[in-house]
Amino acid sequence: MATAKKTARKKPAPKQLPATSLDSFKCRRTLKVGTKSYDYFSLKIAEKNGLDGISRLPYSLKVLLENLLRYEDGRSVTKADIEAMAKWLTRRKSSKEIAFRPARVLMQDFTGVPGVVDLAAMRDAVEKVGANPDKINPLAPVDLVIDHSVMVDNFGTRDAFKKNVEIEYERNGERYEFLRWGSTAFNNLRVVPPGTGICHQVNLEYLAQTVWTRKEKVAGPRNTVKTVEVAYPDSLVGTDSHTTMVNGLSVLGWGVGGIEAEAAMLGQPISMLIPEVIGFKLTGKLPEGITATDLVLTVTQKLREKGVVGKFVEFYGPGLDHLSLEDQATLSNMAPEYGATCGFFPIDAETIRYLKATGRKKARVDLVEAYAKKQGMFRTARSEDPIFTSTLELDLGDVVPSLAGPKRPQDRVPLTDVADSFAGTLVNEFKKGDEGFKREKVSGEKFTIGHGDVVIAAITSCTNTSNPSVLMAAGLVAQKANKLGLKTKPWVKPSLAPGSQVVTEYLKAAGLQKELDKLGFNLVGYGCTTCIGNSGPLPAPISKAVNDADLVVASVLSGNRNFEGRVSPDVRANYLASPPLVVAYALAGSVNVNLTEEPIGQDKKGNDVYLKDIWPTSLEIAEAVRKSVTAKMFRERYSDVFKGDTHWRKIKVTGGKTYEWNKKSTYVQHPPYFEGMTAEPQPRDAVTDAGILGLFGDSITTDHISPAGSIKADSPAGEYLKKHKVKPAEFNSYGSRRGNHEVMMRGTFANIRIKNQMVPGVEGGVTVHYPSGDAMPIYDAAMKYKEQGKSLVVFGGKEYGTGSSRDWAAKGTKLLGVEAVIVESFERIHRSNLVGMGVLPLQFEEGTSWKSLGLTGSETVTIKGTEKGIKPRMKLKLEITNEKGKTQTVPVLCRIDTADEVDYYNNGGILHFVLRNLISA
């Protein structure tokens, strides 16, 4: 096991980002709450002192404006930047770039491990040049929650949770030791141990405060220095795209790449354009029997249709008075699925209720209410509507029971149409229309399986398990089903993986956990599990039957992602649904059953039972929540949240400034990013005669580019692990090995469902190497090109990089030797990550694509126009030459969008930029 180079030392007091404002609008004031006084930057006074009309800004933009007022320094934030926020009201959009400094950073372990690895590597780089490694420390508070590593290996038994935890620690010992070292070595870094919950639910229920405070020193009278406590809106960036969940608690935040998050924690502002804000007006209230899941799938579909990529979405209207904060958090959680940067709700009476209900301290709750009202940031039924860029509206009464699938979250299907929709998918996409009634015998069992059978039913994901109403509903469905004698179908793998330990407490208190257990929905772990591909293997006989017969089987999960190849390598149709519907489909056993018309099963007497017979009323659900969910549960469960279980406490780590890398480790390795880095950035080489590594279609996700699921034994990553004496049974997942670049670069573009059109009809990470013409794994081809000294480009279609904020989708691209990615459109986070790794993102003009250009992948590409340097959103040209020597010139837009991003690109990446600045400081 790896150890640290130096003996343990006491951590010094955390350093924090300064907030010494020039205060051009003379708005620094004092707010007294109870016996305490706080400094704050008053929006109302700023409006009187020159920022006319800002009281009508969307609430989310008020958070950005306050941030600028507090950090005005004349350099990164100027008076003109602040004035631009007021000018936004004129056109309701802006081309002004601003610098946003979030209050804190949230990480999960899949992205957190490589983040801490990079910090450790930066310390090594600093030490090599003779500087103090302590220069590398988070300046903003960082919370890293270990939630992505538990897998559903065991299920359906009373000891499934205990066994899965033991396996988790066996698999991840090297990673967890490294994270324990990081929590002692770095200031301002706290680690929430495994088995606690999902980062976004822990954030919602405990970490987030809605209004943040910090002590700082300011000039006092007669050249003295005094300490004051400053109050300001809680805000964050996170290394997971569903960081937006906490927008439901009026905390502005969104997902960024691990690269961008590392820069933020090291004091770099988030560079962004003042966004457009789309107002989503909600009216009415949800009908009887409709869940927050049905609502969020409807909202996701509507916002995808409108087009909100790169924009803020803010909810408003009288419908907010009929949504619980947990419902609001569900809507905010799926902002990445509807394409927005965030999905924001303003502070109101429901916010205050939730803070009290989850055991927050009274002084903090009082501060939140007083601060929000003083700032004009507290919404009531009488509040004037903000001014938005544009709006859309939904009557909550129009929402119907829904699922989404079979492979995109925005593809909502009403419950009434699911069976017909799957039948159409079987015909049109999988070309198996004549196999609708095909069944395959399962070895050693008395049942058969066929197309559309549900083999995974998972109550999972922070999206829904943060909401007691849908968890109680699932428990009540189970209770009613058990009373009638219904059973889960034997081919279904059921699981329950809540986002926090509080869920277990209230399900037990309501007597509903035992009801779920009877149907196989035993606790399997506290973490993301099925939603991120950690569903674990299907029972071997079922997996064999599925693959032998080439069956299109289904999963039904209460998650937020259902992309191809994500949930399970054996499952090709994946549907998002509410927890009670997950239970219902486990009972029905197939998506071919129309649950609104056909029986879900038979009772003890052989009578048909329908969904309506086991569906709880809204009153039953509300009563269960009222009786069983208490503030005491939250206080007790989070009282020692950083302590961990006995497994965590037994990990012995010696603290030290720098880490001693274990060269034999297959989980954590020293990354090569800073090797050969010079004190000053060198001019970037022109991209000339680059080869094409891949031609990809639309909606290529970060799951396609950087899979988080299982590692195939015959893949380049699998071969690497076998070479290092790792047995296939111990491969674990790609996500768990993100601290080892050797594994991750081999896994880049290695998703089992990715389709590179250079090899038509073939799925998986394969390409054609030129000029040899040989088909081979993408990694192998990239290494051949590297040996030849040839740079590479990748082509894609629309929405390239959709999905989770995976830094390895950019890191792996860079390490394969790709210098530019050329597509029709980018997803926001992935584009930013590419720039952060020094990869050039280029976008075709409207109507142009690699398909319209007739590319086959045998061409070479030269990028023209960079000779005098890069400028934001400049026009460039591609010279594309085919094998016969014919060249076509194609205009493209450089998607380096800001001046800061130009600096990052010129330095070879954002971490190089930060490191050079820290060394020279």
N, C-alpha and C positions, 0 to 999 in steps of 0.2 A: 504493500500500500504506500501511496505517496506521503511524504512528510514535509514539513516546512523547514526552511534553512535556519531559522533563528528561534530562540526560545520565546516562550509566551511573554507578552508585555501588556501592560494596562493601556487600554485605548484612550487616547486623549479626547477631550470634549469635542463633539462634532463641530466642524466648521460649516457655515451656511452661506448661501448666496446673499450678498449685500443688497439692500433695497434703499439706497440713499437717493432720493428723488430730488430733482431740481424744482419740482412743484410749481411749474409755470402758471398753473391756474389757481394757486393759493388755496388748495382745498384740503390740506391736511388738518384734521380735526380730532377731537377726543370724544369717545363714546363711553358713558358710564353704564354698566350693567350690574346691578346688585352693589357689591362693595368694590368691584374691580373697574379699572379704567383702561381703555384701549385706544391707541392711535388708529385712525383709518383715513382713507382718502375719499372724501364725500363727493358723490356724483351730483348731488343737488347743488352744492356750492360750485362745483366745476361748471355746471350748466349756467349758473348766474354769472360766472366769471368768464364767459366767452364761448362755451360749448353749447350753443343754442339748440334746443330740441332734443337733447340726448335722452330725456325721460321717455321718449317714444321709441327708442331703440329696442329691438328684441332683447329679452332678458339675457340670452347667451352672449350677445355683443356687449352688454353692460359688463359682463365678467371680463371680456377682453379689454374693454376700455379702462376698467379699474386697474388691471394689470399694467397697462401702459402708464397710467398716472403714477403708479407706485414705483415703477422702474425707470422713469424718465432720467436719462443721464446725458442727453445731448449727443450721444453716439449711436448706441444700438436702438435707443428710443428717443425720438426728438419731439419737439412741440408740434411739428408738422404731422408726425405720425398720429398724435393724439387728435389733432384737428381733423384728420382724415376720417376718423370714426364719426364725427358729427356730420361731415360732408357726405358720408355714406347715405344719409337720409334723403339726399336730393335725387340720386339715381338708383338708390337701393342696391348698389353694387359698387365695387371699387377695384382699381388695379394697383392699389397701394400695398406694398409689402411691409409687414410689421413683424416685430420680434416678441414672441409670447414665451413667458417663463412660468411653467407650471409649478405649483406648490410642491409636487412630489412625483415620484415615479413608481409604477406598479409593474412587477414582473412575475411570470410563472416560470416553472423550472425548465421547460423545454427551451424557451428563449433566454431564461435567466442564466443557465449554466454557460452557454457561449458568451453571454454578456460579462459574467465574472471572469471567464477565461480570457477575454479580451483585456479586461482591466489588469489581470495578473500579467499578461504579456506586455502591456504598456508599462507596468512597473519594472519589468525586466529591461525594457528598452531604455527607460529613464536611468536605471542603474548602470547600464552599459556606457552611457555617455558621462557618467560621473555625477549625476544629479541625485537628489533625494527621492527615493521611491514614494515617500509620503506626499509628493506632489500629486500623485494619482489617488484621489479619494472622491467619493460622491460628495458634491456640495449641496445637493437637494436630497431630502429624505427618500430612501428607497426601501420598499417592502417586496420581498421575493417569496411567493407562496408556492410550495411544492405540491402540485395538484395534477400534473399531466402524466405521471408515471405508473399509477396503479392500473392494472389490467384485469379484465374479467376472466381469469383462468378458472376460478371456481365459482359456482352459482347454484342457486336452488337448495342450499343446505344451511343449517344454523351456524356452521363454522366457516362459511365462505369468506366472510370479511377477514377473520383471523388468518386463514391460509393465504389469502391474496396479499395481506400486509407482509407476511413472512417472505413470500416470493418477491414482492416489491423491493424489500431491503437486500435480498440476495442478489437481485439483478443490478441494483443501483448503488451498491456500497461505495464504489469509487467516486461516483458523482456526489453522493451525499456527504462523503468525507470532505470533498473539495468545497462544497457549499458551506459546511460547518467551518472550514478554515476561512472562507470568505467573510462569514458573519463575524469572525473575531478579528480579521486582519484589516477590514475596511471600516472607516467611520461612516455613520449614517446609513448602514445597511442592516436591515433586520430580515431574518429568515423565518417564515412560518413553516414548521415541519410537516412531513407527510401525515395523512390521516386526519387533517383538520378540516379541509373543505376546498372548494374551488375559489380561485383568487378573486373573481368578480363578486361572488356571494359573500366571501369574507370581507371584501372591500365595502359592499353595501351594508352588511350587518354590523361591522365593527370598525374598520380602518377609516372610512370616510367620515368627515365631521360637518360637511356642508359649509361651515365657516371655519377657516384655519387661523391659527395664531402663531406668532413667533416673537421671541424677544430679540431686540437689537439695540445697539448703542447709538445715541444721537447726541449732537452738541447741546449742552446746557448753558445756562447763564455764566458769565465771567470765565469763559474758556474751560468750563467743566464738561464732563461727559456723563450722561445719565442713560439708564436702561429703561426702555419702554416696551410694552407688548403691543404688537401691531395685529389687527384683525383684518382679514381679507377673504374673499371667496375661495373655498377649497377647489383645487383643480389638479389635474394630473395628465400625464401620458402613460400609456402602458404598452408592454410588449406583446399584447394579445389584442386582436381586433375588437373583441367584445368588451374592452375597457369601457365602452359607451354605456354599459348597463347602469353605471352609477350616475349617469345623466338623469335618471329617474329620481334621484335624491338631490337634484339641482347642483350636482358637481360636474363642471365642465371638464370633459376629458375624452380622449379617443386613442385608438391604437396607432402605434408607430412601429417601425422596424426596430429590432434590437440595437442596430447601429445608431439610429437617431436617439433612442432612449439613453444609450450610453453617453452620447454627447450632451444630452439634457442634464443628466446627473452630474456631469463634469462642468456644468456652468454655461454651456452653450444654449442660447435661446432657440426656440422652435421658429424657424423662419416660415412665414405664411402670408398669403394674400388675405386681405379682409374679405371674409367669405360672403357669398350670397346666403340669405336665410329664407328658407321656405317655411311658411306658416301652415301647419296642418290643423285645421279646425275640427274639433270633435263636438258633436251635439248628441242629445238623447242619452240613453243608457242601454247596456247590454240586455238582450232578452233572456228569459228564463232558459237555463241549460247551456248557455254560451259561455265559453271560457276565455281567459286572456290570451291563450294560445290561438284560438280561432281569430281573435282580434288582430294579433300581431301578424299572422299569415296574410290577413286581408290588407293590413296597412303596408306590409312588404310588397305585395303585388301592386297596389296602387302607386306607391312611390317609385317602384321600378318602372312602371309605365310612364310616370311623369318625367323621370330622369333627374336624379339629385346627386350624382357623383361629384364629390369635391365640395358639396354645399352643406351648410348646417340645416337641420330640420328642427323646428321648435313647435311643440304642441300647445294649443290654446283653445279656448272656447268653453261653453258651459258643460260639455261632456266630461271635462276634467274633474268636476265635482262628484262624478259618479264612478270614478276609478280609484282603487286603492293605490298606495304608493308601490306595492308589489306588482300591480298591473302595469303601472307606469314603467317600472324597471324592466318588465318583460318587453315592452315596446322599445325602450331605449337599447336594450341588449342587442336587438337585431338590426341596428343601424348599418352594420357592414353588409347585411343581406339586402337591405333596400338601397345601399350604395352611398349613404350619406356619411359625412365626417362624424356627425353626432346626431342624437335624437333627444333634445333637451326639454325638460320640464322645469318651470319656475318654482321657487319656494312658495308654499302656501300652507294652510292649516293641516293638510294631510302630511306634509313634510314633518311638521312639528309632532304630529301624532306618532309617526313612524319612529322618529328619533327617541321618543319616550318609550315606545313599545319594545324597542330593541335594546333598552338598558343604557342609553347614553347618559352621561352625567347631567344633572339638572343645570349646572352652571353653563355647560355648552349649549344645551337646548335653549336656555334663556338668551344666550348670546346670539344664536342663529336667528331667533325671532326678532330681537331688538335690532340687530345689524340689518337684516333684510328690510324691515320696515323703514329704518332710517335712510336706507339707500334707494328706496323706491323699487325694491326687488322682491316685494312680497305680493303675490297675486291673490286677489279676492274676486268674488263674483261680480263686483262693481268696477274692477280694474278696466281701464281703457285698453283696447287691443293694441299691441305694438304695430309698428310699420314693418312689413315684410317685403322681400323681393317679389314674391308671388305666393299664392295660397292655393290650397285645395281643401276639400271638406268631406267628412264621413259622418253619417248618422249611425251611432253605435247600434241602434235598433235594427239596422240592415245586415248585421254580421250573422253569418250562418256557420254551423259546424264544418270544420275544414281540416284538410291535411295539405301537405305540400310535397311534390315529388313527381317523378321518381328520382330526379338527380339534381334539382336546383331548388333552393329555398323560396324563390319567387314564383314558382309554378304551383300556385294554389289550386287545389281540387276540392270542391264541395263534397262533403261526406256522401251525399246522394250519388255522386258520379265516380267515386274511386274505382269501383269494380269495372265500369265501362272504360274509364281512363286507362287502367292497367291493360285491359284487353287490347285497346288501341296501341299502346306502347309495345305489347308483345308482337303485334302485326307489323307496325310501321318501323320501329327501331330495331327490334331483335329478329325480325323476319321469321317468326315462329307461329304464324297465324294458324297453321294446320296442326299445331301441337297443344292446343288449349287444354285438352283433357288428358294429356300424357302424364303418367305416374311412374315413379321409379321405386322399386323395393329397397328398403333400408336394411342392410345386412344386420342380422341378429335381432331385428325388431319386428313387430306385428303390424307395422303401418307402412304406408308409401308416402312419398312426397311428390309434388308437382309444381309447375309454373305458378307463381303468385303465392305460394305458401309462405307464411311468416316464420322465419327461422330465428329471428332476433326481435325481442320486444323489450326495449330498454327505457326505464324511467331514469333519465340522465340529464346532465347539463344545467348550468346556472340559469339558463333562460327560463326554465320552469320550476326547478327545485327551490328557487328562492321565494316562490309564491305559495304560501300555505293553502290557499283556496284550491289550487289544482292538485296539490299533494293529498289534501283531505278528500277531494273528489275521487282520486284514484283509490284511496283506502276504502271509501264508502262503496264504490263499485265492487271492489273485492269482497267486502262484507256481504253485500246483497247477493253476489254470485255464489259465495260459499254457502249461504243460507239455502239457496236453491239447488246446491249440489253440482254446480258447474266446475269444470276443470280446465286448466291450461292444456292446450294440445301438446302431445309428447314430443313433437319435432321443434317446438319453440324453446329458445334459450332466453328466459326472462332474467332481468336484473334490476336492482335498485341502487343507484349511486347518487346520493344527495350531495348538494353543494356545501352543506355544513352539518355539524353534529347536532345543531338545534332541531333539524328536521326529524332525526331519530327520537329526540326527546318528545316532541309534540305528537308524533305518530303513536308512540308508546302510550302517552298520556290519554290519547283518544281511543286507545284499544284497537287501533287500525294496523299497526305493524304486524301483529299476529295474523290478521286477515290477509295481508299481502303475502306473508310468508307461506300461507297455505296454498297460494297459487304460484309459488316459486320466486316471488319478488322479494327474496331475502336481501339484506344489506350485503353488497359486494365491495364497497369502498367509498371513501369520500374523495371524489375527484371527477375528472372529465370523462373517463372511460369511453363508452361507445361513441360519444359525440365527436371525439378526435381520432377514432380508429382503434382505440384500446378495448375493443369488444372481446378480445381473446378468441381462441380457436373454437369453431363449432365442434361438437362431438364428432369424432373421426368417421363413424359410419354415415352420418348425415352429410358431412363435407364430401365424402367419396361419392355418395349418390348424386349430389348436386353436380359435381364435376364430371362424373361418368356420363350422366344424361344431358349435360350442358343445360341445366335448368336455370331459369331466371326466377330466383327466389327473392323474397322481400324482407326488409327490416322495417319496423315501426319504432321510432324513438322520439322522445320529447326533447330533441336537441335543436340546434340552429343551423347545422350543416349536413348536407346529404349528397355531396359531390361524388362523382364516380370514383370508385376504388378507395373511398375514405373509411366507410364503416367496417367492411370486411372484404377480403379478397374473394370470398365465395358468394357475395351478395351484390346483385346488379340493380335492384330496384329498392330505393330507400325513401321512406316517407316520414316527414316530420308531423308530429301530432301531440295533442295534450296528454298528460299522464293518464287521465281516465280512459282515453281512447286507446292508449298503449295497452292497458289492461284488457280492454274489450277485444282488441285484435289478437291478444295472446289466447283468449278464450275461443275466438272464431277460427284462428289458425291460418287465415288466408285473406288476401286483399281482393280475392274474387267474390267475396261475400258482400252484398250490399247491406250494411248494418242498419240502414233505415227501413228496410222492407223484409229482409230475410232473418230467420232465427239465428241467434248467436250460439245456441246450443240447446240441450234439453235438460229439464230438471230431473229430480230423483224419480218422478213418476212417468218420465218420458214425454212430458208436455213441452212444446216449443217455448223457448225463452227469447225475448227480443231485447234489444238495447234499451228501449224505454222502460223495461221491467227492472233494470239494475242501475239506471242513471239517477243520481241523487238530485234533489231539488236545491235551489239556491239557498233556501232557508236551512236545510239540513247542513249544507257546507258551512254557512256562516255560523251556525250554532256550534259546530265542531271546532271551528277556529276560535270562537269566543271563549269556549270552555278550556281549550287545551294549549293555546299559544300564550306564553307569559313573558314579561320582561326579565323575570328571574332566570329563565332558561338561557337567555342571551348573555346575561351578566356572568352566570356560572360557567358556561361553556367557553367564553372568551377571557376568563379571568387569568389564565396562564397559557395564552395562545402560542407563545414562543417557546414553551418548555418542551413540548413533544412527548411521545410515548417512550417506553423503556428502550425500544430499539434505537431511537434517535439519541437518547441520552448516553447510550453505551458507546457511541462512535467517539473514539479518542483522536483528537487532533491537537497538534502543537501549533500555537499561533506564531506568526512571523510576518514580516513585511513582504517577502517574496516567496513564491511557491517552488518547491522542488519537484519538478515534473518527472513522473514515472514513465520512462520510455516504453515500458511493457504494457502500459494501460491502453485498453481499447475503448475507453470512455472519455478520457480527458487527455488532450495533447496540446503542446505549445503550438499555437497557430503561426503561419509563416508571414502574416501581413506586414510586419515591420522589419523583416530581414532586408538588409541593405539600404534601409531608409537614410537619406541624407538630411543634413540640418536644414537645407533649403530645398523647396520642390524643384524638380527638373522639368523642362518642357515636355509635354505629352507627345509621344510619337504619333504620327499620322496613321490612320487605318488604311492600309494599302493592300490590294489583292487579297483580302480576307476570304477565308473559306466559309461556307455555310454549314453550321452544325445541325440546324433543324428548321423545318417549315411547319409551323403549328397553326391550328384553326382558331376559332373564336372561343372565348370563355376558358382559356387555359388558366387554371387556378394555381395558387402557390402549393396546393396539394400535388398537382401534376409535376410542378418543377422541383419541389422539395418534399417528398412524401414523409409522413410521420408514422406510417403503419409498419407492417412486418417487413423483414429483410429476406428476400429469396436467397436460397442457398447457392444458386447458380448465377447470381448477379455479381457485378464487380465488387460491391460492398460485402456480399456473402463470401466471395473468394478471399477477400482481404482478411475477414474475420477467421475463416478456416485456416488461413496461412499463419495466423497468430494463435492457433490452437483453441479457438472458441467453437464449441459444438453448436450446430444449428438450433438445438433446443434452448441455447443460452444467448441467441443473437439479440433478444429483446427487440425494440423498435428503433427506427431511424430517429424518432423524436428523442429517445433516451440517450442517443449517442451523439447529440449535437455538439458536445464538447470536444469531439474528435474530427478534425477536418478531413482526415484520411477516409473515414467512413462517409462523411457527408458529401464530399465532392464526388465520390463514386455513386452516391445515391441521387445526385442531381439529374433531373429529367428521367428518373427511373421508375416513375409510377407505373403500375401494371396496366393502367388503362390509358396512358398517354398515347396519342397517335401522331407520329412524325410523318408528314405527308411525303417525305423523301423515300419512305418505304410504305407505299399505300397498302392498306389492308392488314397491317401488322400493328398490334398493340404492344406497348412496353417501350423501354428506353433504348431504342435502336435507331441507328442512322446509317448513312452510306458515306464511306471515306473516299475522297477524290484526291488524286486521279486514279487510285486503284480500282474504284467501283465496288469495293467489298462492303457488305453489310456487317455491322458489328455494334456492340454496345456503345452508347454515346460517350461514356468515359474513355473507353479504349481509343475511339477515334480522336477525341480531344488530345489524348496523350501522344498519339501519332503526329497530329498537327503541331504539337508543342515541340516534338523532336525535330520537326522540319522548320521550326521557327516561324510558323504561319499563324497569324492572328485569326480570330473567328467572329462571326456575327450569327444572330438568331433572328428569324422572322416569325411573327405571330399575327393574329387577327384582332378582333375587337375584345375589349375587356380583359386584356392580357394581365395576369397577376391577380385576378380576383381571389378573395379568400383571406385566410388568416395572415397576420402580419409576420410572416416568417423571414427572418433575416437570412437564413440559409438559402432561400430561393435566390437571393442576390449574391451572397458569399460564394455559393457553389458555382453560380454562373461565372463569377470573376475567376475563381480558381481553375475552371476549365479552360480559361484563356479567351473568353468571350469579351470583346471590346465594345460591342454595341448591340442593342436589342431594338429591332425595327418592327413596329406594329401599327395597327389602325387606331387603337386607343388603349390607354393604360388604366389600371386600377391605381388609386391615389397612393397607397402605402408602398406598393411594390415599386412604382416609379421612383419614389423618394429613396427607397432602399438601394436601387440600382445606382443612383447618383452617389449615395453614401459609400458605395464600394468602388467608385471610380469607373462605372460602366455607363456608356453614353446611351440614353433613351431617345429614340427617334420615332417620329410619328408621320405616317403617310398623310398626304392631303386627302380630303374627302373624295371618295370614289375610287381611290387607288388602293391596291392590295398586292401582296405577292402573287395571289392567284391571277389578278387582272394583268399582271406583268408576265405571266406564263413561266414563272420560275420552277425549276426542278430540283435545285440544290447543288447542281454541278457547277454553278456560276461562281465567279469571284466578285468581291465588292470593294470598292474604294470610296471613302467618304471625303468629299471636297467641301472646302469652305472654312476649315478649322485652322488654316495656316497662320492667321493673325490672332488666334485665340477664340475662346468661346464667349458668347454673350447670351443672356437669358432669352429663350424662345426665338433664337435666330433661325433663319432659313439656311439649310444646307442642301447639298446634292449628293445623290448616290450615282456612281458609275458602275453599272452591273454588266459584266462581260461573260458571255456564254462560252461553251467549249469550242465553238467555231470562230471565236474572236470578235463576234458582233457585240457592240456596246450600246446600252440604252442609258440615258441620263434621267434620273427621277428626283423631283424636289421633295424634301422632307422637312418637318419642323423639329428643331432641337427642343426636347422637353426637359432641359435644365431650366427651371422656371424663375429662379431668383438669383440675385447677386451672391448670396451666401452659398448657394449650390454651385455656382461657378468656382468659388474658392475651394469647396470640397472636391470637386472634380479635378481641378488643377493640382491639388495636393495628392491625388491618388485615392482620395476617400476622406470621409468626415473624421475618422479616428486619427488619420495622419495629420489632418489639419489641427485637431485639438492637441495632439501630442506635441507637435512642433511649437504651438503657442505656450503650452505648459512648461516645456523645457526652456524656452527663451524668457519666461516670466521671472 
